[in-house]
Amino acid sequence: MPKAEYTLREIFSSTFDFKNNTVEKKIIYNKAPLGGLHNRWIKIVFFLLPILMYGAIFNPQMFAYLGIAQAIVFYIILLVFAMQVIMGLAYFNNRKVLKMLKTSWEAYFPDIELKMILSSGVTPYVDFKKSYATILNEGLDEESSYQRLKEDFKQMEKENHILYDAMNRDKQKIK
């Protein structure tokens, strides 16, 4: 098994949830397995920001100063700004996690892009979540998981060989 900064379990626990024997991709990736901030804190900020803004605008002092119409308009404008902040925070968090995982992923699977595994679109690795759920249900150790994933990736490439070959030809055109 290759040497990498993060294990496969850490990589997948940062990007996927395992619940009820199924694997689902996280909307906000988790840095906690990698030694960073847990995504639950980002979610807490998402929920608290509109509430705090409401409290700031509709408190008796500010409300008396603004009036009902201006307070509502001001709150709506601040909500739009807050949504932009939240989306930016989620985007930069996910980008940072992918950057942290890139070198470890390439140590394990140099020919497969991590973004293709995480993609919601059509890729040769569309059955990855089923494969990983099976590995988790069987309780395989790190080495066995790695070997099984290598076999499963080859099987997925073989099953989707037309798409896989087209993507490889496209990559060669770019080079």
N, C-alpha and C positions, 0 to 999 in steps of 0.2 A: 504494500500500500504506500502511495507517495506521501512525502512529508509536506504538511501544509500548516499554516498558522491556525486555521479553524477546522474542526472536524466536520464530517458530513452532517451529523446531528445538529451541530451549532448552526451550520448554514441553513438547513431546512427548518429548524425551529425559529429562525429569524424571519423566514419568508412564508412559512405555511403553518396552519393550525391543524391539529388532529383531534377531531371530535366525532363521536358516534361512528367509529370505524371508517371515517372518510377524511380526506385531506382537502383543505380549502386554502386558497391563497389569501394572505393577509392584505388588507387595503393599506394599512400603515405597518411597514416592516418594523421588527423589534430588534433594537440594538442590545438588549440585556444579555442575550447569550454571547455577545461579542465583547462584553465589558463596557457597555454604554447605557444610555437612558432607556428605560422600559417604555414601550409604546403606550402603556396605560396612562402615563403622565401627559402625553400628547393628547390623548382622548379626553382627559380631564380638563385640559385647557380648552379644547373644543367646546365642551359643554358649559364651562364656567364663563367664558368670554361674553356670550350674549347676556347672561344673567347679571354679570358685573356691569355691563354697559347699561342695562335696564335700570339697575340700582343707581347708577351715576346720573342718569338723565331724569328719571322719574322720582327722585327724592324730593321732599317738600321744598327745599330751598331752590334747587335748579328748576323744578317744575313751575314754581311761582314766577321765576325770572323769564322762562321761555314761553310758557303758555302751552295749551294742549296741542295746537296745530304744529308749532315749531318743534315741540318735544317729539312728536310722532315722526315728523320729517327728519329731524336730526338722528333719531334712533334708527330709522330705515337706512339712512346714509352710512351710519356707523356699522350697521349690520353687513352692508355690502363690503365695506372695508374689512371687517372682521372675517368674512368668508374668504376674501382674497388672502389675508394673512394665514388663515387656517390651511387653505389649499397650498400656499407657498411653503408652509412649514412641513406639510405632509410630503410634498414633492422633494424638497431638499433632504428630508430625513430618509426617504426611500433611495434617493440617489447616493447619499452617503453610505448607506448600508450596502448597496450594490458595489460601490467602489471598494469598501472594506473586504467584501467577499470575493472579489474578482480574482485575486492572485491565488487564494486557496482553491477556488473552483477550478481554475486552470491547471493547478497541480494534480487534481483528481481526473478531470476530463478536459484535456487541452483542445479537443476537436469540437466540443459542444459549448455553445454560448449559454451562459446562465439566463440571459434575457429570453432565450427561446424556451427554456423550461418554465419561466414565469409568465410567458405570453398567454394572453387570453385568446389570441387568434389561432389560426391553423399553422401548426408546425409539425415536423416529423415526430415530435415528442409529445403529442397531444394526450397520450395515455400515461404520462408520467405520474399523475396524481394517483391513479389506480395502482400502479406498480409500487409507489412509495407507501400507500396505505397497506398493501399486502405485506411489505417488509416490516412495517410497524406492528401489524397484527401478529406476525410470526415471531416478533421479538428478537430479531437477528442482531448480532453484535456488529461493531463498526466495520471490521474486515469483511464479514459475510455480506453486510449491506452494500459495501463498495463493489464486491464481486457480482452480486445480484444486479445492481444498477448497471454495471458495465454490460452484462448480458442483456438486460432489458433494453438498454439504449440501442444495442446492435439489433435486437429484435424489432424495435420501433422503426429504426432506419430501414430495415429490410421490408417491413410491412408498408411503409410509406416511401418506398424507394424512388418513385417518380418525383415527388416533392423534394426529397433529399437530394437527388441528382440535379434537379433544376436549381436548387439553392447553391449547390457547389459550383455549377457552371456560372451562375451569376457572380459568385465570389471571385472566380478566376478571371472574369471579364473586368472586374474592378481593379484587380492587381495588374 
